[in-house]
Amino acid sequence: MSARNKLREGDQPRQSASIFAALGDETRLLLISRLCNDGPMSITRLTRGTNVTRQAVTKHLEVMREVGLVRNTRRGRERIWQLEQRRLKEARHCLDLISKQWDEALAQLKKVVEE
């Protein structure tokens, strides 16, 4: 792996840290899951069937909007929220890099132990 690729891979976790911080909340994960499964929806629909208030959902969505995980558009009097797939793909790529690094480290450890 070239030094350039290592630098790029080393920067990836830093760039994704805000995504993981935003996803580190159970309610936000629930909201992401609902948006993944059911597509774009209003706050009214997002809160339906939960014990979370509309005001709390709005605050959680704003946190996720700030890091680029969701966006909203106006439809009449409502705001419709939807996922930003690109940011989720960045987070997945970061996790893939970390997994690859662990696999490489474990392979090196195995090699040392077996020698």
Number of C-alpha atoms within 10 A of each C-alpha: 5 7 8 9 10 11 10 11 16 14 12 18 19 11 13 19 14 18 21 14 12 20 19 11 11 10 16 18 14 14 20 22 13 17 17 13 9 11 13 20 16 16 19 13 13 23 17 11 7 11 7 12 14 16 11 12 18 14 13 18 23 16 19 23 18 13 17 18 22 21 18 18 12 10 9 7 6 13 16 19 20 22 22 15 12 11 16 18 11 16 19 13 16 21 15 12 16 16 12 12 13 12 12 12 12 12 12 12 12 11 10 9 8 7 6
